[in-house]
């Protein structure tokens, strides 16, 4: 099995979920006492969050590139970024390392196309929902039409991520807020919903949603394990 390198800490709550899923999928594929071979570099989310608010994506790109370089030097055969939002600077990572980089939108887009989805709702941080780096990749590579919440919905989804989920707070009222937002997306023609922030899976499970759920955390982790076990390369 190849070694999976994970850039984590954004937040550590979802990074812990990544670690659990990587090992669960590896055991499911290989059986016995097998688990995933992995390395993780955990950044300080306080610095990341401050730079996001300051719109300093150049600094964020440098930090992600430094973390990716550490993973490659430590023996990682593939690098993944355990957050949707920071894929805004994925080119900084790709330009720095020589091993493959597994973009989180790709296994999600591929799964949506296999399911016959053409119009999909997106939940995530404001950066992911409102900027083009994510929805543009889904459109250009997978032909997906993406629907996002209205202004109030985007504000609520973003706030709950940063003020609650990143701190490990799981609140029933916040789940109900997300459910209302998902219903809004369904009313606008969404056939499914992307949990496009790696913390949302901590709050919303398939049974909580009026639409089929595509969990980027789970899909990303599964794709990494599939690659690590396969003899093929990306």
Backbone as CSV, one residue per row, in Angstrom:
resi,resn,N_x,N_y,N_z,CA_x,CA_y,CA_z,C_x,C_y,C_z
1,UNK,0.840,-1.199,0.000,0.000,0.000,0.000,0.875,1.249,0.000
2,UNK,0.493,2.208,-0.847,1.213,3.479,-0.892,0.845,4.312,0.325
3,UNK,1.660,5.324,0.594,1.462,6.173,1.771,0.696,7.433,1.402
4,UNK,-0.389,7.690,2.131,-1.243,8.852,1.900,-0.786,9.987,2.808
5,UNK,-0.522,11.143,2.217,-0.145,12.323,2.985,-1.330,13.263,3.113
6,UNK,-1.644,13.659,4.329,-2.826,14.481,4.598,-2.406,15.814,5.216
7,UNK,-2.850,16.912,4.598,-2.700,18.225,5.220,-3.953,18.448,6.049
8,UNK,-3.810,18.472,7.371,-4.955,18.542,8.264,-4.920,19.753,9.174
9,UNK,-5.874,19.760,10.107,-5.952,20.838,11.091,-6.940,21.927,10.734
10,UNK,-7.769,21.720,9.711,-8.662,22.788,9.240,-10.101,22.286,9.134
11,UNK,-10.713,21.948,10.222,-10.260,21.951,11.595,-9.772,20.558,11.990
12,UNK,-9.217,20.453,13.219,-8.767,19.129,13.650,-9.953,18.192,13.836
13,UNK,-11.153,18.747,14.066,-12.342,17.908,14.213,-12.576,17.077,12.948
14,UNK,-12.504,17.717,11.797,-12.713,16.970,10.554,-11.479,16.154,10.179
15,UNK,-10.298,16.599,10.582,-9.092,15.811,10.307,-9.141,14.477,11.038
16,UNK,-9.680,14.486,12.254,-9.851,13.229,12.989,-10.813,12.303,12.252
17,UNK,-11.842,12.888,11.633,-12.783,12.092,10.840,-12.086,11.497,9.618
18,UNK,-11.217,12.273,8.992,-10.432,11.752,7.868,-9.617,10.536,8.304
19,UNK,-8.936,10.649,9.431,-8.095,9.547,9.896,-8.939,8.301,10.121
20,UNK,-10.105,8.464,10.721,-10.992,7.332,10.974,-11.446,6.700,9.655
21,UNK,-11.839,7.537,8.705,-12.356,7.019,7.436,-11.267,6.341,6.613
22,UNK,-10.085,6.926,6.553,-8.986,6.312,5.805,-8.724,4.895,6.312
23,UNK,-8.682,4.743,7.611,-8.391,3.434,8.178,-9.573,2.482,8.036
24,UNK,-10.785,2.997,8.163,-11.964,2.145,7.996,-12.053,1.608,6.576
25,UNK,-11.815,2.474,5.583,-11.890,2.026,4.192,-10.774,1.044,3.868
26,UNK,-9.584,1.293,4.405,-8.483,0.362,4.151,-8.790,-1.017,4.738
27,UNK,-9.330,-1.046,5.932,-9.686,-2.329,6.555,-10.792,-3.022,5.760
28,UNK,-11.763,-2.242,5.272,-12.848,-2.835,4.482,-12.324,-3.456,3.192
29,UNK,-11.319,-2.808,2.591,-10.757,-3.315,1.340,-9.837,-4.505,1.559
30,UNK,-9.033,-4.474,2.623,-7.960,-5.453,2.792,-8.217,-6.474,3.891
31,UNK,-9.122,-6.143,4.820,-9.475,-7.070,5.884,-8.416,-7.190,6.972
32,UNK,-8.645,-8.144,7.860,-7.684,-8.434,8.918,-7.355,-7.224,9.774
33,UNK,-6.066,-7.063,10.046,-5.588,-5.950,10.865,-5.085,-4.779,10.017
34,UNK,-5.424,-4.768,8.752,-4.928,-3.713,7.880,-5.519,-2.351,8.238
35,UNK,-4.723,-1.337,8.036,-5.176,0.054,8.105,-4.399,0.836,7.054
36,UNK,-4.743,2.094,6.880,-4.086,2.908,5.854,-2.708,3.358,6.316
37,UNK,-1.746,3.302,5.394,-0.444,3.929,5.649,-0.624,5.417,5.392
38,UNK,-0.332,6.239,6.397,-0.595,7.668,6.226,0.359,8.523,7.048
39,UNK,0.487,9.752,6.597,1.188,10.815,7.313,0.242,12.003,7.377
40,UNK,0.307,12.779,8.447,-0.488,13.994,8.521,0.364,15.143,9.050
41,UNK,0.288,16.271,8.361,0.845,17.519,8.863,-0.341,18.379,9.286
42,UNK,-0.378,18.754,10.542,-1.498,19.511,11.089,-1.083,20.966,11.270
43,UNK,-1.756,21.846,10.556,-1.472,23.277,10.664,-2.292,23.869,11.801
44,UNK,-1.960,25.093,12.191,-2.681,25.800,13.242,-3.843,26.558,12.609
45,UNK,-5.056,26.116,12.880,-6.216,26.690,12.207,-6.439,28.154,12.566
46,UNK,-5.972,28.594,13.732,-6.139,30.008,14.096,-5.462,30.912,13.071
47,UNK,-4.270,30.532,12.635,-3.547,31.309,11.624,-4.266,31.240,10.280
48,UNK,-4.725,30.059,9.923,-5.428,29.881,8.645,-6.700,30.713,8.612
49,UNK,-7.492,30.623,9.666,-8.772,31.335,9.713,-8.567,32.847,9.660
50,UNK,-7.520,33.333,10.325,-7.232,34.770,10.292,-6.855,35.219,8.889
51,UNK,-6.054,34.437,8.196,-5.665,34.789,6.828,-6.851,34.705,5.873
52,UNK,-7.758,33.771,6.109,-8.973,33.713,5.288,-9.782,34.992,5.446
53,UNK,-9.988,35.421,6.686,-10.755,36.642,6.924,-10.064,37.864,6.325
54,UNK,-8.737,37.836,6.314,-7.963,38.947,5.760,-7.838,38.871,4.246
55,UNK,-8.380,37.819,3.645,-8.318,37.616,2.197,-6.877,37.477,1.712
56,UNK,-6.020,36.905,2.546,-4.595,36.752,2.212,-4.348,35.340,1.686
57,UNK,-4.809,35.107,0.467,-4.688,33.777,-0.111,-3.257,33.456,-0.531
58,UNK,-2.435,34.476,-0.739,-1.020,34.225,-1.041,-0.339,33.573,0.159
59,UNK,-0.583,34.107,1.354,-0.024,33.505,2.563,-0.556,32.097,2.767
60,UNK,-1.833,31.912,2.524,-2.422,30.595,2.682,-1.823,29.592,1.698
61,UNK,-1.581,30.037,0.484,-0.954,29.170,-0.506,0.433,28.735,-0.068
62,UNK,1.183,29.656,0.503,2.537,29.310,0.974,2.475,28.298,2.117
63,UNK,1.518,28.485,3.009,1.398,27.556,4.137,1.002,26.156,3.679
64,UNK,0.098,26.083,2.735,-0.301,24.767,2.222,0.842,24.111,1.452
65,UNK,1.573,24.901,0.692,2.716,24.362,-0.055,3.782,23.838,0.899
66,UNK,4.039,24.566,1.976,5.030,24.116,2.965,4.603,22.792,3.591
67,UNK,3.316,22.676,3.922,2.819,21.435,4.517,2.928,20.276,3.535
68,UNK,2.589,20.521,2.269,2.686,19.472,1.250,4.130,19.033,1.062
69,UNK,5.040,19.986,1.093,6.468,19.666,0.941,6.941,18.773,2.092
70,UNK,6.500,19.070,3.293,6.857,18.238,4.443,6.359,16.804,4.259
71,UNK,5.143,16.663,3.751,4.595,15.321,3.540,5.395,14.557,2.493
72,UNK,5.724,15.219,1.393,6.493,14.553,0.347,7.863,14.135,0.876
73,UNK,8.491,15.024,1.617,9.811,14.705,2.173,9.731,13.585,3.202
74,UNK,8.572,13.446,3.835,8.380,12.390,4.824,8.032,11.044,4.221
75,UNK,7.821,11.001,2.898,7.570,9.734,2.233,6.178,9.550,1.678
76,UNK,5.363,10.589,1.663,4.013,10.460,1.104,4.082,10.201,-0.394
77,UNK,3.259,9.271,-0.874,3.168,8.958,-2.297,2.059,9.740,-2.989
78,UNK,1.178,10.326,-2.212,0.077,11.146,-2.702,-0.242,12.151,-1.602
79,UNK,-0.708,13.335,-1.980,-1.066,14.360,-0.994,-2.529,14.722,-1.163
80,UNK,-3.230,14.852,-0.040,-4.610,15.321,-0.038,-4.763,16.415,1.011
81,UNK,-5.686,17.305,0.755,-5.937,18.456,1.603,-7.289,18.242,2.275
82,UNK,-7.277,18.087,3.607,-8.472,17.674,4.335,-9.393,18.852,4.648
83,UNK,-9.747,19.588,3.606,-10.633,20.737,3.709,-11.047,21.118,2.298
84,UNK,-12.280,21.560,2.131,-12.722,22.034,0.818,-12.220,23.442,0.538
85,UNK,-12.380,24.334,1.508,-12.094,25.752,1.291,-10.675,25.996,0.812
86,UNK,-9.713,25.306,1.399,-8.326,25.597,1.070,-7.907,25.055,-0.291
87,UNK,-8.800,24.368,-0.989,-8.528,24.023,-2.386,-8.506,25.272,-3.266
88,UNK,-8.885,26.380,-2.702,-8.724,27.676,-3.384,-7.268,27.893,-3.794
89,UNK,-6.326,27.280,-3.051,-4.898,27.481,-3.332,-4.224,26.173,-3.748
90,UNK,-4.980,25.255,-4.339,-4.405,23.947,-4.672,-3.266,24.049,-5.679
91,UNK,-3.284,25.067,-6.521,-2.196,25.202,-7.487,-0.855,25.416,-6.793
92,UNK,-0.860,26.089,-5.650,0.382,26.279,-4.898,0.948,24.946,-4.450
93,UNK,0.064,24.015,-4.093,0.504,22.680,-3.703,1.022,21.914,-4.912
94,UNK,0.257,21.917,-5.981,0.615,21.152,-7.172,1.938,21.608,-7.774
95,UNK,2.240,22.895,-7.665,3.485,23.428,-8.211,4.691,23.120,-7.332
96,UNK,4.433,22.683,-6.093,5.508,22.476,-5.124,5.972,21.031,-5.057
97,UNK,5.037,20.094,-5.218,5.361,18.686,-5.002,5.463,17.935,-6.330
98,UNK,6.066,16.762,-6.268,6.245,15.926,-7.446,5.353,14.688,-7.415
99,UNK,4.727,14.422,-6.282,3.789,13.306,-6.182,2.397,13.815,-6.526
100,UNK,1.454,12.919,-6.820,0.106,13.369,-7.196,-0.618,14.085,-6.054
101,UNK,-1.506,14.990,-6.438,-2.387,15.681,-5.510,-3.811,15.277,-5.835
102,UNK,-4.572,14.825,-4.829,-5.947,14.373,-5.027,-6.907,15.493,-4.652
103,UNK,-7.482,16.139,-5.646,-8.397,17.260,-5.435,-9.739,16.749,-4.903
104,UNK,-10.261,17.390,-3.868,-11.471,16.910,-3.205,-12.707,16.953,-4.102
105,UNK,-12.743,17.883,-5.057,-13.921,18.000,-5.918,-14.012,16.867,-6.937
106,UNK,-12.903,16.211,-7.228,-12.910,15.207,-8.297,-13.667,13.936,-7.928
107,UNK,-13.392,13.300,-6.784,-14.214,12.125,-6.454,-15.680,12.478,-6.247
108,UNK,-15.950,13.703,-5.773,-17.335,14.144,-5.598,-18.015,14.317,-6.947
109,UNK,-17.360,15.018,-7.861,-17.921,15.206,-9.191,-18.143,13.895,-9.909
110,UNK,-17.185,12.987,-9.796,-17.318,11.687,-10.458,-18.489,10.895,-9.877
111,UNK,-18.665,10.935,-8.560,-19.771,10.209,-7.928,-21.114,10.788,-8.344
112,UNK,-21.194,12.102,-8.453,-22.438,12.740,-8.886,-22.787,12.345,-10.315
113,UNK,-21.805,12.310,-11.187,-22.065,11.932,-12.574,-22.496,10.473,-12.668
114,UNK,-21.873,9.601,-11.890,-22.269,8.181,-11.891,-23.714,8.014,-11.435
115,UNK,-24.140,8.908,-10.543,-25.512,8.845,-10.025,-26.519,9.521,-10.948
116,UNK,-26.050,10.093,-12.042,-26.940,10.735,-12.992,-27.406,12.123,-12.564
117,UNK,-26.700,12.735,-11.613,-27.063,14.068,-11.129,-26.554,15.126,-12.104
118,UNK,-27.396,16.093,-12.393,-27.003,17.203,-13.263,-27.041,18.546,-12.549
119,UNK,-27.934,18.688,-11.582,-28.077,19.936,-10.833,-27.958,19.609,-9.348
120,UNK,-26.984,20.213,-8.695,-26.669,19.819,-7.325,-26.568,21.046,-6.427
121,UNK,-27.066,20.919,-5.200,-26.917,21.968,-4.206,-25.559,21.859,-3.522
122,UNK,-25.038,22.991,-3.075,-23.723,23.029,-2.432,-23.814,23.746,-1.093
123,UNK,-23.364,23.065,-0.039,-23.201,23.662,1.278,-21.719,23.717,1.600
124,UNK,-21.269,24.807,2.172,-19.864,24.943,2.530,-19.623,26.296,3.176
125,UNK,-18.369,26.668,3.292,-18.068,28.008,3.765,-18.468,29.018,2.691
126,UNK,-18.526,30.275,3.076,-18.804,31.314,2.078,-17.806,31.249,0.928
127,UNK,-16.546,30.984,1.263,-15.507,30.959,0.233,-15.819,29.875,-0.808
128,UNK,-16.220,28.716,-0.339,-16.507,27.607,-1.243,-17.785,27.841,-2.038
129,UNK,-18.791,28.381,-1.375,-20.072,28.585,-2.056,-20.032,29.751,-3.037
130,UNK,-19.319,30.812,-2.689,-19.422,32.050,-3.455,-18.299,32.250,-4.473
131,UNK,-17.130,31.681,-4.242,-16.026,31.848,-5.185,-16.111,30.778,-6.280
132,UNK,-15.297,30.926,-7.297,-15.436,30.077,-8.486,-14.546,28.837,-8.475
133,UNK,-13.601,28.740,-7.543,-12.621,27.661,-7.620,-13.263,26.278,-7.492
134,UNK,-14.383,26.185,-6.816,-15.020,24.894,-6.570,-16.136,24.614,-7.574
135,UNK,-17.097,25.540,-7.647,-18.216,25.332,-8.583,-17.717,25.342,-10.021
136,UNK,-16.658,26.112,-10.293,-16.095,26.138,-11.640,-15.509,24.797,-12.028
137,UNK,-14.826,24.139,-11.100,-14.259,22.824,-11.408,-15.365,21.799,-11.641
138,UNK,-16.412,21.856,-10.836,-17.531,20.934,-11.019,-18.198,21.144,-12.370
139,UNK,-18.303,22.384,-12.784,-18.942,22.686,-14.079,-18.046,22.269,-15.236
140,UNK,-16.784,22.664,-15.185,-15.891,22.455,-16.324,-15.515,20.988,-16.504
141,UNK,-15.309,20.268,-15.410,-14.841,18.887,-15.519,-15.966,17.862,-15.505
142,UNK,-17.104,18.216,-14.873,-18.155,17.218,-14.698,-19.509,17.682,-15.224
143,UNK,-19.571,18.869,-15.790,-20.804,19.358,-16.397,-21.928,19.573,-15.407
144,UNK,-21.594,19.885,-14.162,-22.602,20.013,-13.114,-23.051,21.458,-12.951
145,UNK,-24.350,21.625,-12.837,-24.949,22.924,-12.528,-25.113,22.991,-11.012
146,UNK,-24.490,23.972,-10.385,-24.469,24.045,-8.931,-25.391,25.147,-8.420
147,UNK,-26.183,24.816,-7.407,-27.097,25.754,-6.768,-26.584,26.033,-5.358
148,UNK,-26.566,27.307,-4.960,-26.138,27.656,-3.606,-27.291,28.317,-2.852
149,UNK,-27.221,28.339,-1.532,-28.289,28.971,-0.747,-28.377,30.475,-1.000
150,UNK,-29.496,31.065,-0.548,-29.623,32.514,-0.619,-28.701,33.167,0.405
151,UNK,-28.697,34.489,0.447,-27.749,35.215,1.301,-27.857,34.795,2.763
152,UNK,-29.082,34.743,3.291,-29.243,34.348,4.691,-28.812,32.912,4.910
153,UNK,-29.150,32.047,3.966,-28.740,30.652,4.086,-27.228,30.503,4.086
154,UNK,-26.560,31.229,3.208,-25.094,31.157,3.164,-24.489,31.658,4.474
155,UNK,-25.059,32.730,5.018,-24.554,33.271,6.285,-24.725,32.260,7.415
156,UNK,-25.883,31.608,7.467,-26.134,30.621,8.520,-25.215,29.414,8.388
157,UNK,-25.078,28.888,7.174,-24.228,27.717,6.962,-22.779,28.026,7.335
158,UNK,-22.278,29.179,6.923,-20.899,29.578,7.218,-20.697,29.753,8.721
159,UNK,-21.624,30.459,9.364,-21.499,30.729,10.799,-21.465,29.434,11.602
160,UNK,-22.342,28.514,11.284,-22.398,27.258,12.028,-21.110,26.461,11.858
161,UNK,-20.523,26.497,10.683,-19.250,25.804,10.468,-18.177,26.355,11.391
162,UNK,-17.977,27.665,11.359,-16.847,28.260,12.085,-17.098,28.394,13.583
163,UNK,-18.337,28.731,13.949,-18.617,28.994,15.362,-18.987,27.744,16.146
164,UNK,-19.406,26.696,15.444,-19.848,25.493,16.149,-19.077,24.242,15.732
165,UNK,-19.177,23.855,14.463,-18.627,22.566,14.040,-17.116,22.495,14.200
166,UNK,-16.426,23.590,13.901,-14.963,23.594,14.056,-14.541,23.468,15.518
167,UNK,-15.478,23.699,16.430,-15.210,23.546,17.864,-15.824,22.268,18.423
168,UNK,-16.349,21.432,17.535,-16.923,20.171,17.972,-18.321,20.282,18.548
169,UNK,-18.985,21.414,18.337,-20.338,21.615,18.853,-21.363,21.127,17.836
170,UNK,-22.180,20.164,18.236,-23.222,19.609,17.375,-24.563,19.980,18.006
171,UNK,-25.316,20.828,17.326,-26.517,21.415,17.897,-27.740,21.058,17.047
172,UNK,-28.805,20.608,17.695,-30.012,20.202,16.975,-30.662,21.373,16.249
173,UNK,-30.603,22.563,16.824,-31.182,23.730,16.155,-30.408,24.052,14.875
174,UNK,-29.102,23.884,14.913,-28.287,24.121,13.721,-28.575,23.070,12.657
175,UNK,-28.811,21.833,13.085,-29.189,20.789,12.119,-30.494,21.180,11.424
176,UNK,-31.443,21.689,12.193,-32.707,22.117,11.607,-32.503,23.268,10.625
177,UNK,-31.577,24.168,10.933,-31.258,25.267,10.010,-30.720,24.721,8.697
178,UNK,-29.804,23.765,8.766,-29.260,23.148,7.558,-30.359,22.427,6.781
179,UNK,-31.253,21.784,7.490,-32.334,21.079,6.803,-33.229,22.049,6.034
180,UNK,-33.477,23.226,6.602,-34.271,24.235,5.886,-33.527,24.718,4.646
181,UNK,-32.226,24.885,4.772,-31.434,25.316,3.619,-31.456,24.245,2.526
182,UNK,-31.351,22.995,2.912,-31.402,21.903,1.929,-32.759,21.878,1.230
183,UNK,-33.825,22.120,1.971,-35.154,22.187,1.355,-35.240,23.334,0.352
184,UNK,-34.586,24.453,0.669,-34.526,25.582,-0.274,-33.813,25.164,-1.557
185,UNK,-32.705,24.442,-1.425,-31.966,23.977,-2.599,-32.812,23.015,-3.430
186,UNK,-33.550,22.154,-2.752,-34.430,21.219,-3.464,-35.506,21.976,-4.247
187,UNK,-36.033,23.047,-3.642,-37.063,23.839,-4.314,-36.517,24.539,-5.550
188,UNK,-35.217,24.761,-5.580,-34.577,25.384,-6.736,-34.088,24.363,-7.761
189,UNK,-34.493,23.129,-7.588,-34.204,22.122,-8.600,-33.007,21.236,-8.332
190,UNK,-32.369,21.369,-7.160,-31.232,20.500,-6.847,-31.707,19.061,-6.699
191,UNK,-30.995,18.140,-7.323,-31.323,16.718,-7.244,-30.584,16.017,-6.106
192,UNK,-29.567,16.680,-5.571,-28.758,16.139,-4.483,-28.062,17.320,-3.821
193,UNK,-27.382,17.052,-2.710,-26.650,18.124,-2.028,-25.240,17.653,-1.704
194,UNK,-24.271,18.526,-1.964,-22.874,18.281,-1.611,-22.614,18.840,-0.220
195,UNK,-22.120,18.002,0.674,-21.623,18.503,1.956,-20.204,18.985,1.696
196,UNK,-20.116,20.247,1.242,-18.870,20.778,0.713,-18.003,21.476,1.730
197,UNK,-18.098,21.031,2.960,-17.162,21.429,4.008,-16.940,20.179,4.835
198,UNK,-15.715,19.883,5.184,-15.421,18.589,5.800,-15.972,18.460,7.210
199,UNK,-16.436,19.568,7.817,-17.088,19.475,9.126,-18.580,19.148,9.036
200,UNK,-19.218,19.410,7.914,-20.680,19.269,7.839,-21.116,17.833,8.074
201,UNK,-20.272,16.884,7.703,-20.605,15.477,7.931,-20.782,15.165,9.412
202,UNK,-20.228,16.002,10.292,-20.405,15.806,11.728,-21.831,16.150,12.163
203,UNK,-22.525,16.973,11.385,-23.860,17.459,11.731,-24.971,16.814,10.912
204,UNK,-24.732,16.658,9.613,-25.767,16.181,8.698,-25.412,14.786,8.195
205,UNK,-26.309,13.838,8.477,-26.189,12.479,7.968,-27.230,12.286,6.852
206,UNK,-27.102,11.241,6.064,-28.067,11.035,4.973,-29.530,11.080,5.422
207,UNK,-29.796,10.539,6.596,-31.185,10.508,7.072,-31.699,11.883,7.498
208,UNK,-30.806,12.873,7.611,-31.207,14.222,8.005,-31.586,15.091,6.815
209,UNK,-31.358,14.608,5.602,-31.470,15.457,4.417,-32.648,15.064,3.535
210,UNK,-33.334,16.086,3.016,-34.422,15.857,2.056,-33.891,15.465,0.685
211,UNK,-32.592,15.640,0.455,-31.950,15.291,-0.806,-30.878,14.234,-0.570
212,UNK,-30.548,13.434,-1.587,-29.404,12.534,-1.463,-28.138,13.330,-1.123
213,UNK,-27.341,12.797,-0.211,-26.164,13.484,0.309,-24.900,12.934,-0.342
214,UNK,-24.031,13.842,-0.787,-22.704,13.478,-1.281,-21.694,14.146,-0.355
215,UNK,-21.103,13.316,0.494,-20.222,13.780,1.561,-18.786,13.843,1.047
216,UNK,-18.258,15.043,0.883,-16.919,15.191,0.308,-15.845,14.537,1.168
217,UNK,-16.009,14.557,2.474,-15.014,13.945,3.356,-14.901,12.455,3.077
218,UNK,-16.047,11.776,3.068,-16.053,10.327,2.847,-15.577,9.973,1.444
219,UNK,-16.047,10.703,0.443,-15.658,10.412,-0.942,-14.168,10.652,-1.164
220,UNK,-13.635,11.695,-0.569,-12.210,12.018,-0.694,-11.356,10.925,-0.054
221,UNK,-11.742,10.526,1.171,-10.977,9.504,1.883,-11.027,8.167,1.137
222,UNK,-12.189,7.816,0.632,-12.311,6.552,-0.093,-11.474,6.554,-1.363
223,UNK,-11.476,7.674,-2.074,-10.669,7.772,-3.295,-9.185,7.641,-2.989
224,UNK,-8.754,8.218,-1.871,-7.338,8.120,-1.500,-6.946,6.682,-1.193
225,UNK,-7.796,5.967,-0.485,-7.511,4.565,-0.171,-7.512,3.723,-1.438
226,UNK,-8.485,3.954,-2.309,-8.525,3.216,-3.577,-7.233,3.414,-4.353
227,UNK,-6.744,4.655,-4.376,-5.500,4.935,-5.090,-4.323,4.258,-4.411
228,UNK,-4.277,4.340,-3.081,-3.139,3.774,-2.356,-3.041,2.263,-2.531
229,UNK,-4.172,1.610,-2.690,-4.166,0.158,-2.854,-3.953,-0.254,-4.298
230,UNK,-4.400,0.585,-5.216,-4.319,0.263,-6.645,-2.876,0.288,-7.138
231,UNK,-2.626,-0.458,-8.193,-1.334,-0.432,-8.846,-1.252,0.722,-9.841
232,UNK,-2.396,1.343,-10.122,-2.417,2.431,-11.087,-2.003,3.734,-10.422
233,UNK,-1.770,4.756,-11.243,-1.488,6.086,-10.733,-2.571,7.020,-11.200
234,UNK,-2.630,8.196,-10.595,-3.647,9.174,-10.975,-3.418,9.633,-12.398
